[in-house]
Amino acid sequence: MDSETIHVPMCQININGLSKHVQTALDHFCEKRDIKILALQEVKQKEALPVDIFSGMSTYSAGLNSLGVSLSICNTLKPQHIVHLENADINIVYVSVMFGDKPVLLASAYCNPDTTSTDGLSKLLINIKEAWKYCERSNIVGMMVFGDFNARSIMWADSVDNPRGKVLKDFVSKENCELSAPDRNTFVTSSGGSVIDLCLAFGNIIQNICPPWIDDVDVHELFTGAPLRGHLPVIRHFSYKIPSTAQSKTQCQPVFNYNSANWSHWSTYLDIVLQNYVSEMPQNPPEEMYDFFLEAVKEASELFIPHKRICKHSKPYWSETLTALSKDLRTAQSDYQYKSTPLFKKAYNSAKDAFKNALIKERNNWIHEQLEGLNTKDSIMFWKRY
């Protein structure tokens, strides 16, 4: 059976306080980028966030006696809050979702940047380990933890190592999970920055997660001090396949809508993927490099160029005359709805009759032309199609 690939845009960001202004900015940010999963850290709210705080998503929060975290999930992913996995003393929230027919557990986590101890991170990682055991018992195929771990390591492109970085690195190695990180600073200051906004992936889903990248275009309203100091949004896509639906009667064919493409994200994604490929396999034969480049362009196009459908017209007898009469009808209808006077009503009824009569005439003429000269078998096939 044919299948189609679904791409789910996901974003994580330490928001450093979810004010009304930041909430509005995030809503616009998510709408513009079609974000389906939003993981926030340091929301700094004393009460649980409203479920409908972000448009088209359900929001779940935890750790509100501390700095707080939240997950906002598009309702089509069937989010379910898994409260019993959470700990009041730890900044982490868990929500299960469905990617097609595959259940996956998501989490948003935050670890305080305690300079004297790694205990906070150790407690958080113990909780995450227990959550993965729950997934294995419950037939949940994978888990993703989006977090500001305040853990630095050259292993994930930071410039230095710190004690929390060593703890996290040992955890990743021991628990056989994957760590996903951008190739540049996620936290920026005027004097430098760090790579501390990361994602841990458990189970057989790492191949579904596209390489992350930093979105620093028009994000100055997301937090105080940006872009001179603060966290930048980290974007990933989760991709999975579903069976293709049967072709419609009008035989719509999907094609790329280049006018609506996000060329900035398209080119950034290609840069990251190709740089990683060249750095890891610099001596590959030119033919293999060419094939990889073509596949990378296809993947970037699927991610950042939306599709539109070119359809065989459901009314193949449509004509310029019908287009003009249809426009007149809409205008007359709008006038009548605006002001229901006898004059406008008469004009609306007249336009409706003119369009209806022309439609019948064009359809009958077209059918007559199509049936002319057809044998019985072809005539039957014609009526099945139309």
C-alpha positions in Angstrom: 0.0 0.0 0.0 1.3 3.5 -0.8 2.1 5.8 2.1 2.6 9.5 2.7 5.0 11.1 5.1 3.8 13.4 7.8 6.1 16.0 9.3 5.4 17.4 12.8 7.3 20.6 13.6 8.4 20.7 17.2 9.9 23.7 19.2 11.6 23.9 22.5 12.7 27.2 24.3 13.5 28.4 27.8 11.1 31.3 27.9 12.3 32.8 31.2 8.8 33.9 32.3 5.6 33.5 30.4 4.2 37.0 30.4 1.1 38.0 28.5 3.3 39.7 25.9 5.4 36.6 25.5 2.3 34.4 25.3 1.0 36.5 22.3 4.5 36.4 20.7 4.6 32.7 21.1 1.2 32.3 19.6 2.2 34.2 16.5 5.5 32.3 16.3 3.8 28.9 16.4 1.1 29.9 13.9 3.7 31.2 11.4 5.8 28.1 11.7 3.0 25.6 12.1 4.4 24.3 15.3 2.5 21.3 16.6 4.5 20.6 19.8 5.9 23.4 22.0 8.1 22.6 25.0 8.7 25.5 27.4 11.0 25.8 30.3 11.0 28.4 33.1 7.4 29.5 32.6 7.5 31.0 36.1 3.8 30.7 36.8 2.4 30.0 40.3 -0.7 28.2 38.9 -1.3 25.6 36.2 -1.4 27.2 32.8 -4.9 27.2 31.1 -5.3 24.2 28.8 -6.2 26.5 25.9 -3.6 29.2 26.4 -2.2 28.6 22.9 -4.4 28.4 19.8 -5.2 24.9 18.6 -3.1 23.2 21.3 -3.7 21.7 24.7 -1.2 22.8 27.4 0.0 20.9 30.4 2.3 22.3 33.1 4.2 21.0 36.1 6.9 22.1 38.6 4.9 25.2 39.4 6.3 25.4 43.0 9.7 25.9 41.3 10.4 27.6 37.9 8.0 25.4 36.0 7.8 23.7 32.6 5.0 23.1 30.1 4.1 21.1 27.0 1.6 22.4 24.4 0.4 19.8 21.9 -1.8 20.0 18.8 -5.1 18.3 19.6 -4.9 16.1 16.5 -2.0 14.2 18.1 -4.4 13.1 20.9 -2.4 14.3 23.9 -2.8 12.6 27.3 -1.2 14.1 30.5 0.7 11.3 32.4 0.6 12.9 35.8 1.7 10.0 37.9 5.2 10.1 36.3 5.8 13.6 37.6 7.5 14.7 40.9 6.5 17.9 42.6 10.2 18.6 43.4 11.4 18.2 39.8 10.7 20.5 36.8 9.3 17.9 34.3 5.9 17.3 32.6 4.9 14.2 30.7 2.4 13.9 27.9 1.7 11.0 25.6 0.8 11.6 21.9 0.0 9.5 18.9 2.1 9.7 15.7 -0.2 7.8 13.4 -0.7 4.5 15.2 2.5 4.8 17.3 2.3 6.1 20.9 5.2 8.3 22.0 5.9 9.9 25.4 7.0 13.6 25.4 8.5 15.5 28.2 9.6 19.1 28.9 12.3 19.4 31.6 14.4 22.0 33.3 17.5 21.7 35.6 18.6 24.6 37.8 22.2 25.8 37.0 23.4 25.0 40.5 27.1 25.7 40.5 27.9 23.7 43.6 26.2 20.4 42.9 24.9 18.0 40.2 22.2 16.5 42.5 19.4 18.4 40.7 20.4 16.9 37.3 20.9 13.4 38.8 17.4 13.5 40.4 15.9 14.6 37.0 17.7 11.8 35.1 16.5 9.2 37.6 12.9 10.4 37.0 13.5 10.2 33.2 14.9 6.7 33.5 11.8 5.6 35.4 9.5 7.2 32.8 11.2 5.1 30.1 10.7 1.9 32.1 7.0 2.9 32.2 7.1 3.3 28.4 8.5 -0.2 28.0 5.9 -1.7 30.2 3.1 0.2 28.4 4.2 -0.6 24.8 5.0 3.1 24.2 7.5 2.9 21.3 9.6 6.0 22.2 10.2 8.9 24.4 11.5 12.4 23.7 12.6 14.7 26.5 13.0 18.4 25.5 15.1 20.1 28.2 17.3 22.9 29.3 19.7 20.7 31.3 22.3 23.5 31.9 24.7 20.7 30.9 27.7 21.7 28.7 30.0 19.4 26.8 32.1 19.5 23.7 30.4 16.3 22.8 27.4 18.3 21.7 29.2 21.3 20.1 29.6 23.4 23.3 32.9 25.1 23.8 33.5 23.8 27.3 32.6 20.9 29.7 31.0 21.3 33.1 30.1 18.8 35.8 26.5 18.5 34.7 27.7 17.8 31.1 29.7 14.9 32.4 26.7 13.5 34.3 24.5 13.8 31.2 27.1 12.3 28.9 27.5 9.3 31.2 23.7 8.9 31.4 23.4 8.9 27.6 26.1 6.3 27.2 24.8 4.0 30.0 21.1 4.2 29.1 21.6 3.7 25.4 19.6 6.8 24.4 20.4 9.4 21.8 21.1 13.1 22.4 20.0 15.6 19.8 21.6 19.0 19.8 22.0 21.9 17.3 25.5 22.7 16.1 25.6 26.2 17.6 24.7 28.1 20.8 21.1 27.7 22.0 21.7 30.3 24.8 23.4 33.5 23.7 24.9 36.5 25.5 26.9 39.5 24.3 30.1 37.7 25.2 29.4 34.1 24.0 26.9 31.4 24.8 26.3 27.7 25.3 24.5 24.6 23.9 22.2 23.6 26.8 18.8 23.2 25.2 18.8 19.5 24.2 16.6 16.6 23.4 17.0 13.0 24.7 15.4 10.3 22.5 14.7 6.8 23.7 13.5 3.8 21.7 13.4 3.2 18.0 12.4 6.7 17.0 15.7 8.6 16.5 15.5 8.0 12.8 12.1 9.8 12.8 13.7 13.0 14.3 15.2 15.4 11.7 18.4 17.3 12.7 17.6 20.3 14.9 18.3 23.9 14.0 18.2 27.3 15.6 15.4 29.6 14.5 16.7 33.2 15.2 14.5 35.0 12.7 12.3 37.7 14.3 12.4 36.1 17.8 13.2 39.3 19.7 9.8 39.4 21.3 10.0 35.9 22.8 12.1 36.9 25.8 13.6 40.0 27.5 17.0 40.9 26.3 16.9 39.0 23.0 18.9 38.8 20.8 21.7 39.9 23.1 20.9 37.5 26.0 18.5 34.6 26.2 17.5 31.2 24.8 16.8 30.8 21.1 14.0 28.4 19.8 15.3 25.0 18.8 13.2 23.4 15.9 13.0 19.8 15.0 10.6 17.7 12.9 9.2 14.3 13.7 8.4 12.4 10.5 6.3 9.3 10.2 4.3 7.5 7.5 0.6 6.8 7.2 -1.3 4.9 4.4 -2.2 7.2 1.5 -5.9 7.9 1.2 -7.7 6.7 -2.0 -7.5 9.1 -4.8 -10.5 11.4 -5.0 -12.9 11.4 -7.9 -11.4 14.6 -9.1 -8.0 12.9 -9.2 -6.1 15.6 -7.3 -2.3 15.5 -7.7 -0.1 17.0 -5.0 2.6 19.3 -6.2 5.0 21.7 -4.4 3.7 25.2 -3.7 6.9 27.1 -4.2 5.3 30.5 -3.5 4.6 29.4 0.1 8.0 27.8 0.7 10.1 28.7 3.8 13.3 29.1 1.9 15.2 30.3 4.9 14.6 27.1 6.8 15.0 25.1 3.6 18.6 26.4 3.1 19.5 26.3 6.8 18.4 22.6 7.0 20.5 21.7 3.9 23.5 23.5 5.2 23.4 21.5 8.5 22.8 18.1 6.8 25.5 18.6 4.1 28.1 20.0 6.5 27.6 17.0 8.8 27.8 14.6 5.9 31.0 16.1 4.5 32.7 16.3 8.0 31.9 12.6 8.7 32.6 11.2 5.2 34.9 13.6 3.4 36.4 10.9 1.1 33.2 9.4 -0.3 33.0 8.8 -4.1 31.5 11.7 -6.0 28.6 9.5 -7.1 27.6 8.7 -3.5 27.9 12.4 -2.5 25.7 13.4 -5.5 23.0 10.8 -4.5 23.1 12.0 -0.9 22.7 15.6 -2.0 19.6 14.8 -4.1 18.1 12.9 -1.1 18.9 15.9 1.2 17.2 18.3 -1.2 14.1 16.0 -1.4 13.9 15.8 2.4 14.3 19.6 2.9 11.6 20.2 0.2 9.2 17.8 2.0 9.8 19.6 5.3 9.7 23.3 4.2 7.8 23.5 0.9 4.0 22.9 1.4 2.0 21.0 -1.1 -1.0 22.1 -3.1 -3.3 19.9 -5.1 -3.8 20.3 -8.8 -7.2 18.7 -9.5 -9.1 17.7 -12.6 -12.0 20.1 -12.4 -15.1 18.6 -10.8 -17.1 20.6 -13.4 -15.2 20.0 -16.6 -17.8 22.0 -18.5 -16.9 25.2 -16.6 -16.5 28.3 -18.9 -15.5 31.9 -18.7 -19.2 32.8 -19.0 -19.9 30.8 -15.8 -17.0 32.4 -14.0 -18.4 35.9 -14.8 -22.0 34.9 -13.8 -20.7 33.3 -10.6 -18.9 36.5 -9.7 -22.1 38.5 -10.4 -24.1 36.1 -8.2 -21.7 36.5 -5.3 -21.8 40.2 -5.6 -25.6 40.3 -5.6 -25.8 37.9 -2.7 -23.4 40.1 -0.7 -25.5 43.2 -1.5 -28.7 41.5 -0.4 -27.1 40.2 2.8 -25.9 43.7 3.6 -29.2 45.4 2.9 -32.3 43.3 2.5 -34.4 45.6 0.4 -36.8 44.5 -2.4 -34.5 45.9 -5.0 -31.5 43.9 -3.9 -33.6 40.8 -3.5 -34.8 41.1 -7.1 -31.2 41.6 -8.3 -30.1 38.5 -6.3 -32.9 36.3 -7.6 -32.2 37.5 -11.2 -28.4 36.7 -10.8 -29.2 33.3 -9.3 -31.6 32.4 -12.2 -29.1 33.6 -14.8 -26.3 31.5 -13.3 -28.5 28.4 -12.9 -29.7 28.5 -16.5 -26.2 29.0 -17.9 -24.9 26.2 -15.8 -27.5 23.7 -17.1 -26.9 24.9 -20.6 -23.1 24.5 -20.5 -23.4 21.1 -18.8 -25.9 19.7 -21.3 -23.8 21.0 -24.2 -20.7 19.4 -22.8 -22.4 16.0 -22.2 -23.8 16.0 -25.7 -20.2 16.6 -27.1 -18.7 13.9 -25.0 -21.3 11.2 -25.8 -21.4 11.9 -29.5 -19.9 8.9 -31.3 -19.4 6.8 -28.1 -20.4 3.1 -28.2 -22.5 1.5 -25.3 -19.5 0.4 -23.3 -17.7 3.8 -23.5 -21.0 5.5 -22.6 -21.3 3.4 -19.4 -17.7 4.2 -18.4 -18.4 7.9 -19.0 -21.4 8.0 -16.6 -19.3 6.1 -14.0 -16.7 8.8 -14.1 -19.1 11.8 -14.1 
